Amino acid sequence: MEFFDCNCWFGLPQKRHLAPVETADRLLAEMDRAGITKALVWHITQRECSASAGNDFLAKAIGRRDRLTGCWTILPPQCGETPPARELFDRMARTNLRALRAFPSDHRYLLNRVALGPLLDEAVRAKVPLLLSVAKGAGWREVYDLLAEFPDLTCVVCDHGCWGTDRQFRPLIERYPRVYIDLAAYLLDGGIEDFVEKYGPDRMLFSTGFPDAYHGGMMLALRHAKIPKAAKRAIASGNLERILSEARL
């Protein structure tokens, strides 16, 4: 089974952390140790320092490594820190960045149509996925409000945790056909099995949250989940491969 991690980062954070890795090569070494083939990544500078400078830093850091695909961190364009939507996607297409990330709380803006309408309209049209971390500044109310304004947005809700979050993400799964959830920190006993039984495997993506957690935890959970092998393969890598292949940059 091939694993494609949809949610991990690298770089040295400002605060002490579990097990950060400084470079893309170090990240790849950790992935090799765990048995993970590919990853969709972002760099800590995109959140903690400068989103715009961090985007350039990430693109250079991962280069053309075919095992690493990057996420562009978005900002409202009104302050001149980020290019217009079409130019932004053209720049992404020239690099190895294929998805979007948003940290609205850290970067002090509202994640809505007023601030980001043209960019997210273009993301909907181009089917470019936006990853939102509930644990990193995009709370459930923001996620709900955003999807009400952009119901066809390809959106991956990440880091949602294990205590009662099904009541928050399952309504989104049922209402919005292009919403997905990741597995990072989803440690609910029988949660994977129940989700797949009710919704099928196509709306769930493997992730580790590394280095906020070690690689092996969710790999173990997925390998031993009582679901068909085809469902495991879809969650482990197939679903993310499909989502990224649909994006038209």
C-alpha positions as a printed NumPy array, in Angstrom:
array([[  0.   ,   0.   ,   0.   ],
       [  1.418,   3.374,  -1.048],
       [  1.023,   6.264,   1.403],
       [  0.61 ,   9.87 ,   0.216],
       [  0.558,  12.163,   3.255],
       [ -1.731,  15.155,   2.629],
       [ -0.788,  17.116,   5.746],
       [  2.756,  17.634,   6.977],
       [  5.293,  20.435,   7.258],
       [  8.985,  21.08 ,   7.751],
       [ 11.244,  23.86 ,   9.026],
       [ 12.215,  25.056,  12.496],
       [  9.31 ,  26.579,  14.459],
       [  9.729,  29.495,  16.838],
       [  8.634,  27.453,  19.856],
       [  9.984,  24.158,  21.078],
       [  8.402,  21.294,  19.193],
       [  8.079,  17.512,  19.29 ],
       [ 10.429,  16.538,  16.452],
       [ 10.827,  19.214,  13.75 ],
       [ 12.838,  18.556,  10.605],
       [ 14.668,  21.527,   9.114],
       [ 14.932,  20.655,   5.436],
       [ 13.082,  18.857,   2.662],
       [ 15.822,  16.217,   2.58 ],
       [ 15.39 ,  15.566,   6.306],
       [ 11.659,  15.225,   5.783],
       [ 12.228,  12.714,   2.998],
       [ 14.559,  10.736,   5.251],
       [ 11.846,  10.54 ,   7.921],
       [  9.305,   9.503,   5.289],
       [ 11.654,   6.754,   4.113],
       [ 12.073,   5.514,   7.667],
       [  8.286,   5.272,   8.068],
       [  7.518,   3.944,   4.593],
       [  5.667,   6.958,   3.191],
       [  6.069,   7.48 ,  -0.541],
       [  4.911,  11.087,  -1.104],
       [  3.665,  14.117,   0.795],
       [  1.756,  17.356,   0.267],
       [  3.758,  19.811,   2.363],
       [  4.07 ,  23.364,   3.629],
       [  6.892,  25.225,   5.387],
       [  6.667,  26.737,   8.85 ],
       [  7.773,  30.17 ,   7.579],
       [  4.51 ,  30.359,   5.609],
       [  2.643,  30.496,   8.896],
       [  4.998,  31.974,  11.471],
       [  7.004,  34.532,   9.47 ],
       [  5.823,  35.73 ,   6.061],
       [  3.28 ,  33.949,   3.918],
       [  4.499,  35.558,   0.698],
       [  8.219,  35.014,   1.386],
       [  7.426,  31.568,   2.735],
       [  5.74 ,  30.569,  -0.517],
       [  8.923,  31.361,  -2.449],
       [ 11.025,  29.625,   0.183],
       [  8.899,  26.478,  -0.003],
       [  9.019,  26.368,  -3.806],
       [ 12.822,  26.573,  -3.743],
       [ 13.137,  24.128,  -0.85 ],
       [ 11.223,  21.306,  -2.523],
       [ 12.353,  22.132,  -6.055],
       [ 11.311,  19.468,  -8.529],
       [ 11.402,  16.56 ,  -6.11 ],
       [  8.688,  14.294,  -7.444],
       [  7.885,  12.966,  -3.956],
       [  7.027,  16.38 ,  -2.483],
       [  4.215,  18.663,  -3.616],
       [  3.775,  22.083,  -2.027],
       [  0.92 ,  24.264,  -0.786],
       [  0.728,  28.015,  -1.507],
       [ -0.38 ,  30.026,   1.535],
       [ -3.029,  32.57 ,   0.544],
       [ -3.625,  36.126,   1.761],
       [ -6.164,  38.8  ,   0.82 ],
       [ -4.693,  40.627,  -2.222],
       [ -5.626,  44.157,  -1.127],
       [ -2.281,  44.825,   0.613],
       [ -0.208,  43.877,  -2.427],
       [  1.422,  40.871,  -0.741],
       [  0.095,  38.296,  -3.187],
       [ -0.585,  38.427,  -6.941],
       [ -4.054,  38.384,  -8.553],
       [ -5.685,  34.981,  -8.791],
       [ -4.731,  34.052, -12.342],
       [ -1.143,  35.225, -11.909],
       [ -0.946,  33.311,  -8.631],
       [ -2.013,  30.071, -10.286],
       [  0.41 ,  30.693, -13.169],
       [  3.234,  31.046, -10.639],
       [  2.128,  27.848,  -8.91 ],
       [  2.119,  26.033, -12.24 ],
       [  5.76 ,  27.015, -12.808],
       [  6.741,  25.477,  -9.477],
       [  5.825,  22.295,  -7.664],
       [  2.961,  23.879,  -5.693],
       [ -0.453,  22.402,  -6.445],
       [ -2.711,  23.264,  -3.491],
       [ -3.608,  26.184,  -1.221],
       [ -3.302,  26.721,   2.526],
       [ -4.894,  29.405,   4.717],
       [ -4.062,  30.509,   8.267],
       [ -6.6  ,  33.319,   8.767],
       [ -6.23 ,  33.67 ,  12.519],
       [ -2.422,  33.881,  12.436],
       [ -2.446,  36.252,   9.467],
       [ -5.284,  38.449,  10.766],
       [ -7.942,  38.326,   8.076],
       [-11.426,  36.926,   7.577],
       [-11.728,  33.88 ,   5.384],
       [-14.695,  34.967,   3.277],
       [-15.856,  36.323,  -0.084],
       [-15.232,  39.956,   0.833],
       [-11.536,  39.298,   1.432],
       [-10.823,  36.495,  -1.044],
       [-13.712,  36.297,  -3.513],
       [-11.822,  36.44 ,  -6.861],
       [ -9.126,  34.049,  -5.688],
       [-11.535,  31.442,  -4.34 ],
       [-13.828,  31.769,  -7.358],
       [-10.811,  30.896,  -9.488],
       [ -9.915,  28.039,  -7.132],
       [-13.434,  26.639,  -7.571],
       [-13.213,  26.914, -11.351],
       [ -9.759,  25.326, -11.474],
       [-10.542,  22.701,  -8.791],
       [ -7.452,  23.686,  -6.818],
       [ -7.811,  22.278,  -3.284],
       [ -7.717,  24.489,  -0.196],
       [ -6.478,  22.852,   3.012],
       [ -7.75 ,  24.282,   6.293],
       [ -6.422,  23.236,   9.677],
       [ -8.94 ,  23.422,  12.505],
       [ -6.023,  23.301,  14.946],
       [ -4.06 ,  26.042,  13.173],
       [ -6.352,  29.01 ,  12.898],
       [ -9.35 ,  28.011,  10.766],
       [-12.101,  27.132,  13.237],
       [-15.291,  25.25 ,  12.494],
       [-17.426,  28.391,  12.217],
       [-15.043,  29.805,   9.615],
       [-15.081,  26.544,   7.68 ],
       [-18.891,  26.429,   7.705],
       [-19.226,  30.083,   6.683],
       [-16.67 ,  29.742,   3.901],
       [-18.338,  26.695,   2.367],
       [-21.737,  28.382,   2.514],
       [-20.259,  31.069,   0.242],
       [-18.242,  28.664,  -1.948],
       [-20.197,  25.379,  -1.95 ],
       [-18.22 ,  23.911,  -4.867],
       [-14.803,  24.597,  -3.349],
       [-12.46 ,  21.62 ,  -3.108],
       [-11.667,  21.772,   0.596],
       [ -9.706,  19.44 ,   2.875],
       [-10.438,  19.901,   6.587],
       [ -7.322,  18.951,   8.551],
       [ -6.276,  18.395,  12.157],
       [ -9.849,  18.118,  13.394],
       [ -8.966,  15.789,  16.273],
       [-10.749,  12.835,  17.816],
       [-13.238,  14.063,  20.459],
       [-16.684,  14.498,  18.911],
       [-15.522,  16.068,  15.658],
       [-17.764,  13.776,  13.59 ],
       [-20.696,  15.967,  14.612],
       [-18.872,  18.886,  13.02 ],
       [-17.46 ,  17.406,   9.828],
       [-20.173,  14.91 ,   8.842],
       [-22.754,  17.634,   8.065],
       [-20.166,  19.177,   5.719],
       [-19.537,  15.828,   4.03 ],
       [-23.253,  15.369,   3.428],
       [-23.899,  18.887,   2.119],
       [-20.788,  19.731,   0.063],
       [-19.618,  17.167,  -2.5  ],
       [-16.015,  18.391,  -2.696],
       [-15.236,  18.458,   1.033],
       [-12.749,  15.926,   2.389],
       [-11.361,  15.142,   5.83 ],
       [ -7.852,  14.07 ,   6.724],
       [ -6.801,  11.422,   9.229],
       [ -4.259,  13.355,  11.293],
       [ -5.229,  13.01 ,  14.96 ],
       [ -8.439,  11.125,  14.077],
       [ -7.913,   8.49 ,  16.757],
       [-11.537,   7.575,  17.328],
       [-12.01 ,   3.843,  17.888],
       [-13.934,   2.502,  14.883],
       [-14.13 ,   5.968,  13.338],
       [-12.568,   5.038,   9.997],
       [-14.77 ,   1.965,   9.68 ],
       [-17.991,   3.816,  10.478],
       [-17.177,   6.687,   8.127],
       [-16.388,   4.345,   5.236],
       [-19.53 ,   2.301,   5.86 ],
       [-21.721,   5.404,   5.703],
       [-19.978,   7.601,   3.111],
       [-17.564,   5.316,   1.289],
       [-13.771,   5.762,   1.233],
       [-13.503,   8.555,  -1.336],
       [-13.883,  11.528,   1.031],
       [-11.105,  10.602,   3.479],
       [ -7.379,  11.326,   2.989],
       [ -4.431,   9.776,   4.75 ],
       [ -2.287,  12.193,   6.724],
       [  0.042,  12.183,   9.681],
       [  0.256,  15.833,  10.772],
       [  4.026,  15.302,  11.018],
       [  5.913,  16.651,  12.907],
       [  3.045,  17.498,  15.27 ],
       [  2.745,  13.713,  15.559],
       [  4.891,  10.804,  14.467],
       [  4.299,   9.15 ,  11.115],
       [  3.428,   5.708,  12.38 ],
       [  0.236,   6.345,  14.326],
       [ -2.217,   6.902,  11.487],
       [ -0.38 ,   4.465,   9.225],
       [ -1.065,   1.79 ,  11.835],
       [ -4.698,   2.869,  12.212],
       [ -5.34 ,   2.683,   8.47 ],
       [ -3.474,  -0.577,   7.926],
       [ -5.524,  -2.318,  10.629],
       [ -8.875,  -0.675,   9.908],
       [-11.591,  -3.244,   9.19 ],
       [-12.41 ,  -1.965,   5.706],
       [-11.78 ,  -3.473,   2.245],
       [ -8.26 ,  -3.328,   0.819],
       [ -9.464,  -1.178,  -2.077],
       [-10.817,   1.356,   0.422],
       [ -7.474,   1.415,   2.256],
       [ -5.631,   2.071,  -1.007],
       [ -8.007,   4.895,  -1.9  ],
       [ -7.548,   6.597,   1.464],
       [ -3.795,   5.965,   1.604],
       [ -3.023,   7.656,  -1.717],
       [ -5.608,   7.257,  -4.461],
       [ -7.983,   9.991,  -3.343],
       [ -5.289,  12.64 ,  -3.056],
       [ -3.764,  11.61 ,  -6.385],
       [ -7.183,  12.107,  -7.978],
       [ -7.786,  15.502,  -6.356],
       [ -4.411,  16.872,  -7.454],
       [ -4.802,  15.479, -10.974],
       [ -8.122,  17.333, -11.338],
       [ -6.569,  20.742, -10.588],
       [ -6.184,  22.9  , -13.719],
       [ -3.385,  25.383, -13.07 ]])
